[in-house]
Structure formats: structure tokens, C-alpha cells
Amino acid sequence: MNDGMLPFYIVNAFTNKPFKGNPAGVVLDANDLDEKIMQRIASQLKCSETAFVMKSNKADYFLRFFSPLKEVKLCGHATIATFYTMAKEGIIRKNKIKMETKAGILGIEIKENEIFMEQAEPIFKDVDIGRKKIADALRIEEKGIDDLPTEAVSTGLFSLNVPI
């Protein structure tokens, strides 16, 4: 950081229209930032996640992701936003890149204005919350939930998949 200034971007992933898509914060030079500062920046930017780009000894780049409240292992839309920004700014010129994250090392491919992100192998966990609790949380009738298993799945960050 020079003169206390730290450039950042707010980039809408998954769209080509302003103020549409999924916004993410992007900080391209986070090598000198500690965890507390990254968390404060993410809290100030108020995006669901902010990506911080650092040097890596294992891949081309190391990305860390922070929500306004805590660090997460991986964030797809912030990854897409980050590599789109890096390509637009001329920071990267090759079309195949490896990124290190807390969820592992994943591949990125850039094709013109499109960014493709490799996903880690999925991990499945059965979840026994109870159909009534899930239906109440979703404000639907219990019969609206299909008989398929309700499970949490992760390719870097767990989410609950509910068959409706």
C-alpha cells in the first residue's frame, strides 16, 4: 500500500450488464495485508465475498475469500470476478492458470471475456434436519420436498441441497 491507498474493485460476475449478476469485491495486491485487515476491508465493501490476490509458492496465485463476517475457503463468483479483472487490467496474459485456495489448487481457463473455474471433487454429507424444519425454513408445505436425499454438498464450501 502506498500513501494508505488500496485499490479495490466491485465486479459483477455472471453478467455483462451493469448492476446485474453477482457482485464481489476484488483486491489485486494483498501480499502485505494481514487477516484482520482483509476482514475489515470485506466488511466495508459489504459484498457477499471479497477475494484477495496474493503470491503463491504452489500455483500462479493464492486467493483468500472473506465474507463481511468471516473467511471462507472458496467463492466461485469472486473467483470469476477476480480473474476477469486481472485479465482486463492486463495482469495475466495466459489463458490457463492455477490458483491456490484454502479448498485446494484449482484450474482457471480464460476464453476471451469468459472465465471458467475448475471445481474440486464434490464431498457429500447426509443431513438429518427433518423435513418439517426444512419446509418451515423455506415456507413451503412438507409435501413440497421430494423423496430424494437431503444432503450437504461441497466443492469447496458446503451448501444444503433440498430436492423440491
N, C-alpha and C positions, 0 to 999 in steps of 0.2 A: 504494500500500500504506500502510495506517495501522497504526502500532504493530507493524510487522513481520508483520502478519497478511495472508494472501492467501487469500480463499475459493476453493475449488475444488469440483468435483462429480465423482463417478464415476457415469456413466449407462449403463445397459444399453440399447443400440439394438436394434431389430428384435424387441421382445418387450413384453408387458405384465405379465410375471411377474418378481418379484424374483430376482436371481441367475441369470437366464437371458439369452439374447441375446448381444450382443457388447459388452463394456464398453469405454468410452472415458473418458479424463479430459477435463474441460472447465474452462477458466479464462476467466471472462467479462470481466475487465478487465485486459488485458495490455499496455495502451498504454505503461506505464513499465518494462516488462521487457525486458532485452536477451536476445540469443540464448543466451548461456551460462546465464542463469537459467532460461529456458524449457527448455533441455535438462536442467538439473538437476531441475527440477520433474517433467518427463516421466519421468526416470529414477527418481525417488522414488515416483511414482504407479504405476509398473510395469504400466500398461495397454499394449496393443499400440501405441496412439497417444493423444496428448493434444492437444486443439485449444485454441488461444489466440486470443481475440477482440480485435481492435483496430479503431481508426478507419481508414476508407479514404477516399481522395480520388477513387476511381474507382467505388465501389459503396457499398452500405449499410454493409457490414462487411468487414474484412480478416481472414481466418483463416489462421493458420500451424499446421502439424501436426508434432509431434515424436514419434518412437518413443523408447523408452528409450536408443537408441544414436545416432540421427541425425534430422535434419529430413527430412520427405518432402513432396512437392508437394501431395498431396491425400489425403484419407482419407474415404471415404463414410460409414462408421458413426460416426466422430467428428463429421462434419458434421450427420448426423441427430440425434445426441445433443445437440449444441450448440444447434441451433435449437429442438429440443423443450424444452430447459432454458430458453432465452431466452423462449419463449412462456409456459411455466409460471410463470416469475418475473415476467411482465408487462413485460418489457423491450421486446418487439416486439408490436405490435398489428395490423399489417397482414398480409395473407396472401400477398403476393408480394414477394420480397426478392431483391436481387442481392448475391452475396458475391464478393469478390476473393480469389483463392488464387494460389499460385505456378504453378498449372496453368492459370490464366486466370480470367475472370469467368463465374460460373455462376449460374443462377437457382435459387431455393428457393421452394417453394409449401407453405403450411401450410393443412391442411383438418382442423379440429377437433384430434384428437390424432395426426394423421398428418402426416409431413414428407416432401415429395417433392423430390428433388435432380436438377437437370439434369446430364447428363453431357457432357463435351467430346466432339467428334468422335473416333472411335477412330483410333488410329495402329497399323498392323500391321507387324511385323518378322518375316521368316523367321528361324528359328533352326536352325542345323545342329549340334546337340549330338551327335546319333547316338542311334538308337533303343535301343541296348543300355544306354548311360549312363542314359537316362531310365527304362527298365524297371528297372534296378538301383536307382536312387534311389527309385522307387515300390514296390520289392519285388514286382514283377509279372513275368510272362513277357513277352518281347518281342512275342509274337504277340497279347498283350492290347492293344497300341497299334494303333489304327485307321490306315488308309492316308491319312487326311486330313492336311493340312499341320500340322506342329507349329510354332506361331508365338507370339510375344510380342505382346500387345495392351495398349494403354494408352488410357484416357480421363482420364489424369492421373497414373497410376502403373502401370508395366509389370508384367504378370504373364505367366507361361508357361502357355499353354493346350495341354493334351495330350489328343488325342482317344482315349478308352479305349473 
